[in-house]
Amino acid sequence: MLILPLLAATMAAPATPVDAANAQDVACIALFAAAAGNSTDKDQAGTIAAFMYYLGRIDARAPGYDLEGHLVALLSDEAYLKDQLPKDGERCGKELSQRGSELDKIGKAMSAIGQPAK
């Protein structure tokens, strides 16, 4: 008899488990998806790039991830939108700023290749 409740719980679980890293990246995707709709043409390219960055992280980590289902659930949660979204905005912004600094450092190193020593 224990098998039936266990089976029901298993069937109710999403096909792809939501781990902490995916949940954090989905929050960033939600943030930048909303921002893309509200940004000017000048800002939209950066917003879309941020969206794609987080999407790529999820795609690499969990191919076939139910992004739509998790985004809908997240953006339908009023408490999340009110309380957690601003915090996620700060976190996602810091992550992108750090990654941008790393890429800037790489770009400078690449530019120096082949340049005469000073």
N, C-alpha and C positions, 0 to 999 in steps of 0.2 A: 504494500500500500504506500510505502514511502516513495516509491518510484514515480507515481503519478504527480505528486507536488513538485518533485525534483525535475521531472520532464517538463512540466508547465513553466517552471521558473527558467529553465534553459531555453525553451522556445520563446519566451518573452524577452530574453536578452538580445541586444543588438548583434548583428552578424559580426561586426568589427568592434572589439572592446574599446571603450574610450579610456585611454591611459592619460596620465597627467600631462605628458608632453603634447599629445594631440589636443587635449582640452585647452591647453594654453594657446596653442597655435590657432585653433578654431576661434577662440576669443579675439585674437589679433585679426583674423580674416574678417570676422563680423565687424570689427571696428573699422577696418579699411574699406570694406564693402559699403558701409554706411557713409564713410567720408568721401568715397568716390562719387557718390550721388550728390553730395553737397559741395564739392570742390570746384574751383574755377579751372578753366582749361590749363592755366599755368601750373597749378598744383596737381592736376589729375594724373599726369604721367608718374609722378613720385608716389602717389597714392596707389595707383595700379601696380607699380613695381613692388611696393610693400605687400600688397595683396598676393601677388604672384610668388614672392619670397616665401611667405608662410604656407601658401598652397604647395609649393615645391617641397617644403620640409615634410608636410603630411604625406604627399605622394611618395616620397622616398621611404618614409618610415612605415607607411601602412597603405600599400596599393589597394584600391577598391574600397577605401574608407567612405562611409556614408556621410559625406560632407553636408549634403543638403539636409538630411535628417537632423544632424547635430546643430547646424546653423539655425534651422527653424525652431528647434527646441530652445536653443540659447536665446534667440531674439524674441521668443514668445514669453520669456520669463521676466515679468515686470520687476521683480526684486533684483534680478541680475542687472537689468538695464539701469536701475536706479542706484544700486549700491556698488556693484562690482565693475561695471563697464568703465567708469572713470579711472579706477585703479589699474585695470587692464590697459587702458590707453597710455598711462604713464609707463607701465612695464614694457609694452610693445615699442614705445618710442625710445626707451633706453636701449633695448635690444638692437633696434635698427641703427641707432646712433653709434653703438659700439661696433657693430658689423661694418658700418660705413667708415669708421676710423681705421679698421683693419684693412678694408679695401683701398683706402687712401694710401696707407703705408705700402701696400703691395704695388699700387700704381706708381708711387715714387721710386720704388726699387726697380720696377720694370723700365721706367724712364731713364734711369741711371745706366742701364745696360748699354754699352757701346758709346757712352759719353766719355770724352777725354777727362782724365783726372785733373783736378784743379789744385 
